[in-house]
Amino acid sequence: MDPRCPPGGPGVSPSAFGPNRWRLDPRLREDQQTGERVCARNDVDRGHLVRRSLAVWGETREEAAQANEDTFHYTNAAPRAATFNQGPDLWLGLESYLLENAADNGRRLVVFTGPIFSDTDPAYRCVNIPLRYFKVAVFLHHGDLAATGYIVDQTPELVNLPDVPRPGAIDETPPLGPFRTFQVPVRDIAALTDLNLDQLVAADRMPIARALTTAPVTSTWRRLNSPLDLDLDFDLNDTD
């Protein structure tokens, strides 16, 4: 059972629906989507933004099947280095870790995720490949709204792909290793994406985000090597 399944709704393993193929989203024109051309015959993968395994639920099996298919629209994908898409367990595991240790209300979690576009993103086959992706996890903790923000940087992996132009430099980003995963203030994500996240900024549970409200973007990012490195203003194991 998927922990975010609504009451009475079945959670189904994606494997129950067999293999799926990526398809264009009928709501948008073809020239507004990446399509197959970006990932053909190279080391660039289509990366699910919303994970298939966490979307497959619904009140009926038919709803779960539709949710499974919807994750395979190109609007739910962004080009990533193959090693990034297949390897960063920490990035994928943050949601599960927070579900198990931080959320109440039936272990429900809402996740906002997407690419962070920048002038330094390398152009490849007429598509800019985002160097960084964000994730904001939102949940209830003791009945209060709580949010935490994360950014992953795939710049080191793209440098090693011969067909992709060398990414431009990103000013002030901490010079760390491959699959650089950071816990960051939600306000930094809002600044980098131009998204209105005011309500989530106010609910940010990263202590330094509340203590240094005017700190420059990137200056308070916290490198994560495992979920145990998370810095929150409450005890993750205290969910009573």
C-alpha positions as CSV (number, residue, x, y, z in Angstrom):
1,M,0.0,0.0,0.0
2,D,1.4,3.4,-1.0
3,P,1.7,5.5,2.2
4,R,0.1,8.5,0.4
5,C,-2.9,6.5,-0.8
6,P,-6.2,8.2,0.2
7,P,-8.4,6.3,2.6
8,G,-9.9,3.3,0.9
9,G,-7.8,3.7,-2.2
10,P,-5.5,0.9,-3.4
11,G,-1.8,1.4,-3.9
12,V,-0.5,-0.8,-6.8
13,S,3.0,-1.8,-7.7
14,P,4.1,-0.2,-11.0
15,S,5.2,-3.6,-12.2
16,A,1.6,-4.8,-12.2
17,F,1.0,-2.6,-15.3
18,G,4.0,-3.9,-17.3
19,P,6.4,-1.8,-19.4
20,N,5.4,1.7,-20.4
21,R,6.6,3.9,-23.2
22,W,7.1,7.7,-23.1
23,R,4.6,9.8,-25.0
24,L,4.0,13.4,-25.8
25,D,1.6,15.3,-23.5
26,P,-1.5,16.1,-25.6
27,R,-2.0,19.4,-23.6
28,L,1.0,21.0,-25.2
29,R,2.4,21.4,-28.7
30,E,5.1,19.0,-29.8
31,D,7.7,21.8,-30.1
32,Q,7.2,22.6,-26.4
33,Q,8.3,19.2,-25.3
34,T,11.7,17.4,-25.4
35,G,10.4,14.2,-27.0
36,E,12.7,11.3,-27.9
37,R,15.4,13.1,-29.8
38,V,17.3,14.4,-26.7
39,C,17.9,10.9,-25.2
40,A,18.4,8.8,-28.4
41,R,21.8,7.0,-28.8
42,N,23.6,8.8,-26.0
43,D,24.2,8.8,-22.2
44,V,21.4,11.2,-21.5
45,D,18.3,9.7,-19.8
46,R,14.8,10.7,-19.3
47,G,14.4,11.3,-15.6
48,H,11.0,11.1,-14.0
49,L,10.3,14.3,-12.1
50,V,7.3,12.6,-10.2
51,R,8.4,9.1,-9.4
52,R,6.4,6.4,-11.0
53,S,6.4,4.2,-7.9
54,L,4.9,7.0,-5.8
55,A,2.1,8.0,-8.2
56,V,0.5,4.7,-8.8
57,W,-2.5,4.8,-6.5
58,G,-6.2,5.7,-6.7
59,E,-9.7,4.8,-5.6
60,T,-9.8,2.0,-8.2
61,R,-7.3,0.0,-10.1
62,E,-8.2,1.9,-13.2
63,E,-7.3,5.2,-11.6
64,A,-4.0,3.7,-10.5
65,A,-3.4,2.5,-14.1
66,Q,-4.1,6.0,-15.4
67,A,-1.7,7.6,-12.8
68,N,1.0,5.1,-13.9
69,E,0.5,6.1,-17.6
70,D,0.5,9.8,-16.7
71,T,4.0,9.6,-15.3
72,F,5.3,8.7,-18.8
73,H,4.4,12.0,-20.4
74,Y,7.4,14.0,-21.5
75,T,6.2,16.8,-19.4
76,N,7.1,14.7,-16.4
77,A,10.7,14.2,-17.6
78,A,13.8,16.2,-17.8
79,P,17.1,15.2,-19.4
80,R,19.7,13.9,-17.0
81,A,23.1,12.2,-17.1
82,A,22.5,8.5,-17.2
83,T,24.6,8.0,-14.1
84,F,22.6,10.6,-12.3
85,N,19.3,9.0,-13.2
86,Q,20.4,5.5,-12.2
87,G,22.5,6.2,-9.2
88,P,21.5,8.9,-6.7
89,D,19.8,6.9,-4.0
90,L,20.0,9.8,-1.6
91,W,18.0,12.1,-3.8
92,L,15.3,9.5,-4.4
93,G,15.3,8.3,-0.8
94,L,14.7,11.7,0.9
95,E,11.0,11.4,0.3
96,S,10.7,7.9,1.8
97,Y,12.9,8.9,4.7
98,L,10.7,11.9,5.6
99,L,7.6,9.8,5.2
100,E,8.8,7.3,7.7
101,N,10.3,9.7,10.2
102,A,8.8,13.1,10.0
103,A,5.2,13.2,8.7
104,D,2.0,12.5,10.5
105,N,-1.6,12.6,9.2
106,G,-1.4,9.0,7.9
107,R,2.1,9.5,6.7
108,R,1.1,11.8,3.8
109,L,3.7,13.9,2.1
110,V,3.4,16.4,-0.7
111,V,6.4,17.0,-2.9
112,F,7.0,19.8,-5.3
113,T,9.8,19.1,-7.7
114,G,11.3,20.3,-11.0
115,P,14.3,21.7,-12.8
116,I,16.1,24.9,-12.0
117,F,16.7,26.7,-15.2
118,S,19.8,28.8,-15.6
119,D,21.7,30.8,-18.3
120,T,24.6,28.3,-17.7
121,D,22.6,25.2,-18.7
122,P,24.3,23.5,-21.7
123,A,22.3,23.4,-24.9
124,Y,22.1,19.9,-26.5
125,R,20.0,19.0,-29.5
126,C,18.1,22.3,-29.2
127,V,17.2,21.6,-25.6
128,N,18.9,23.1,-22.5
129,I,19.8,20.5,-20.0
130,P,19.2,21.7,-16.4
131,L,22.2,21.4,-14.2
132,R,20.2,21.5,-11.0
133,Y,16.8,20.2,-9.7
134,F,14.8,21.1,-6.7
135,K,12.5,19.3,-4.3
136,V,10.3,20.8,-1.6
137,A,8.8,18.2,0.8
138,V,5.7,19.4,2.7
139,F,4.0,17.5,5.5
140,L,2.2,17.9,8.8
141,H,4.3,17.6,12.0
142,H,2.2,17.6,15.2
143,G,-0.5,19.2,13.2
144,D,1.6,22.1,12.0
145,L,2.6,22.7,8.4
146,A,6.3,21.8,7.8
147,A,8.5,22.1,4.7
148,T,12.1,21.3,3.8
149,G,14.0,22.1,0.6
150,Y,16.6,20.3,-1.4
151,I,18.7,20.8,-4.5
152,V,20.8,18.3,-6.5
153,D,23.5,19.3,-8.9
154,Q,24.4,17.1,-11.9
155,T,27.2,19.4,-13.3
156,P,30.1,17.0,-12.6
157,E,28.3,14.2,-14.4
158,L,27.5,16.2,-17.5
159,V,31.2,17.3,-17.8
160,N,32.0,13.6,-18.5
161,L,29.5,13.2,-21.4
162,P,31.4,13.7,-24.7
163,D,28.3,14.8,-26.7
164,V,27.1,17.4,-24.2
165,P,28.7,20.9,-24.2
166,R,30.7,21.7,-21.1
167,P,28.4,23.3,-18.6
168,G,29.0,26.9,-17.7
169,A,30.3,27.9,-14.3
170,I,27.8,28.5,-11.5
171,D,28.9,31.4,-9.3
172,E,29.1,30.7,-5.6
173,T,27.9,27.0,-5.7
174,P,29.9,25.0,-3.2
175,P,32.6,23.0,-5.1
176,L,31.7,19.5,-4.0
177,G,31.6,16.1,-5.7
178,P,29.3,14.3,-8.1
179,F,25.6,14.1,-7.3
180,R,25.9,17.0,-5.0
181,T,22.8,16.9,-2.8
182,F,22.0,19.8,-0.5
183,Q,19.4,20.7,2.1
184,V,18.6,24.4,1.3
185,P,16.3,27.1,2.5
186,V,13.0,27.0,0.7
187,R,13.4,30.7,0.0
188,D,16.6,29.9,-2.1
189,I,14.5,27.6,-4.3
190,A,11.9,30.3,-4.7
191,A,14.6,32.8,-5.7
192,L,16.2,30.4,-8.2
193,T,12.9,29.3,-9.8
194,D,10.8,32.5,-9.5
195,L,8.1,30.3,-7.9
196,N,5.8,31.8,-5.3
197,L,6.5,29.6,-2.3
198,D,5.8,32.2,0.4
199,Q,3.6,29.8,2.5
200,L,6.3,27.1,2.4
201,V,9.1,29.6,3.1
202,A,7.2,30.5,6.3
203,A,6.9,26.7,7.2
204,D,10.6,25.9,6.5
205,R,12.0,23.7,9.3
206,M,15.7,24.2,8.5
207,P,17.0,26.1,11.5
208,I,19.5,28.3,9.6
209,A,16.7,29.4,7.2
210,R,14.8,30.9,10.1
211,A,17.9,32.3,11.8
212,L,19.5,34.0,8.7
213,T,16.5,35.2,6.7
214,T,18.6,37.6,4.5
215,A,21.5,35.3,3.8
216,P,22.6,35.3,0.1
217,V,21.4,32.4,-2.0
218,T,23.7,29.3,-1.7
219,S,25.5,30.6,1.3
220,T,23.6,28.4,3.8
221,W,23.3,25.2,1.8
222,R,24.1,22.0,3.7
223,R,25.7,19.1,1.9
224,L,24.0,15.8,2.5
225,N,25.8,12.5,2.4
226,S,22.9,10.6,3.9
227,P,19.4,11.4,5.3
228,L,21.0,11.4,8.8
229,D,22.7,14.7,7.8
230,L,19.4,16.6,7.7
231,D,19.2,19.6,9.9
232,L,15.6,20.2,11.2
233,D,14.2,22.1,14.1
234,F,12.6,19.0,15.5
235,D,13.5,15.4,16.3
236,L,12.7,13.2,13.2
237,N,12.0,10.3,15.5
238,D,9.5,12.2,17.6
239,T,6.1,11.9,15.7
240,D,3.8,11.4,18.6
